[in-house]
């Protein structure tokens, strides 16, 4: 496996479970039509055991996972900013009136880039959502340069 350079001080809050140094910081709750992230008090290391427990679904259907930002190796990174965070703020509605109790906020790229307005939308972001709305599909789609 190729070693991808990361920004170790900045976490992507929508990472894949196989990402190096990944952690679970939330559990997907709510309903199929209206899923929401329930934030953990402390992030937990993403382990093979957690991946196995997710079976038969993907870990990102039931966990929100963070990992060091892979910057230019990511389809959403434009060289300076996360375009996914930008689209989330521009297009998704707020789903909370208070900042979620998020254990990764201090190191989160979305928080660092967009601030509180990203956090007010974050609980509705499901990395692997197999029942997404049209709006969620538009927000998640990488935009070609």
C-alpha positions in Angstrom: 0.0 0.0 0.0 1.3 3.4 -1.0 2.2 5.7 1.9 0.1 8.9 1.5 1.3 12.1 3.0 -1.1 13.5 5.6 -1.6 16.6 7.6 -1.2 15.0 11.0 -2.5 18.1 12.9 -5.8 18.2 10.9 -8.4 15.5 10.9 -10.8 14.7 8.1 -14.2 14.1 9.8 -15.4 11.9 6.9 -12.6 9.4 6.6 -12.5 5.8 5.5 -12.0 3.1 8.1 -8.8 1.9 6.4 -7.2 5.3 6.7 -4.0 5.4 8.7 -4.6 6.4 12.4 -8.4 6.5 11.9 -10.7 6.9 14.9 -14.4 6.5 15.5 -15.9 9.7 16.9 -19.6 9.1 16.3 -22.2 6.4 15.9 -25.0 6.8 13.3 -28.4 6.9 14.9 -31.8 8.3 13.9 -33.8 6.7 11.1 -33.1 5.6 7.6 -34.8 8.7 6.3 -33.2 11.0 8.8 -29.9 9.7 10.1 -27.9 11.6 12.7 -24.5 11.3 14.3 -24.4 10.6 18.0 -21.0 11.9 19.1 -18.8 9.8 21.4 -17.2 11.5 24.5 -13.8 10.2 23.4 -12.7 9.0 20.0 -11.9 5.3 19.8 -9.3 3.8 17.6 -10.6 2.2 14.4 -9.7 -1.5 14.9 -10.1 -4.7 12.8 -12.5 -5.8 15.6 -14.8 -2.7 15.0 -14.6 -3.3 11.2 -15.7 -6.9 11.8 -18.5 -5.9 14.1 -19.9 -3.6 11.4 -20.3 -6.6 9.0 -22.5 -7.0 6.9 -22.6 -3.3 6.4 -19.6 -1.0 5.8 -18.1 0.7 8.9 -19.0 4.1 7.5 -22.7 3.2 7.5 -22.7 3.0 11.2 -19.6 5.0 12.4 -18.3 8.5 11.7 -14.6 8.1 11.3 -11.9 10.7 11.4 -8.3 10.4 10.2 -5.4 12.7 9.4 -6.3 14.7 6.3 -4.7 13.4 3.1 -4.7 16.8 1.5 -3.8 16.6 -2.2 -4.5 12.9 -2.3 -8.2 13.6 -1.6 -10.7 14.3 -4.4 -12.3 17.0 -2.3 -9.1 19.0 -1.5 -8.4 22.0 -3.8 -4.8 22.6 -2.6 -5.9 24.8 0.3 -9.4 23.9 1.4 -11.8 21.0 1.6 -14.4 21.6 -1.0 -16.7 19.1 0.7 -16.8 21.3 3.8 -17.5 24.3 1.6 -20.4 22.6 -0.1 -21.8 21.3 3.2 -21.9 24.8 4.5 -23.3 26.3 1.3 -26.0 23.7 0.6 -27.0 21.7 3.6 -29.4 23.1 6.2 -28.5 23.4 9.9 -29.8 20.5 11.9 -28.9 21.7 15.4 -29.0 25.0 17.2 -26.1 24.2 19.5 -22.6 23.0 18.8 -22.5 19.2 19.0 -20.4 17.7 21.7 -17.7 16.6 19.3 -14.4 15.1 20.6 -12.4 15.9 17.4 -13.5 19.6 16.9 -10.1 21.1 17.9 -8.4 19.2 15.1 -11.2 19.0 12.6 -10.6 20.4 9.1 -14.2 21.4 8.7 -14.1 23.3 12.0 -10.8 24.9 11.2 -12.0 25.9 7.7 -15.7 26.8 8.2 -16.2 27.1 11.9 -19.4 26.7 13.8 -21.6 26.7 10.7 -20.0 23.4 9.6 -20.6 21.9 13.0 -24.3 22.8 12.9 -24.6 20.7 9.7 -22.2 17.9 10.6 -24.6 15.5 12.4 -26.5 14.8 9.1 -23.3 13.8 7.2 -23.2 10.0 6.7 -20.1 8.9 4.8 -21.7 5.8 3.3 -25.4 6.6 3.0 -27.2 4.2 0.7 -30.5 6.2 1.0 -29.2 9.8 0.3 -31.4 12.7 -0.7 -30.8 14.4 -4.0 -29.2 17.3 -2.1 -26.9 15.0 -0.2 -25.8 13.4 -3.5 -25.0 16.9 -5.0 -23.1 18.0 -1.9 -21.0 14.8 -1.8 -20.1 14.7 -5.5 -16.5 15.9 -6.1 -16.4 18.8 -8.5 -14.0 18.4 -11.3 -11.2 21.0 -11.5 
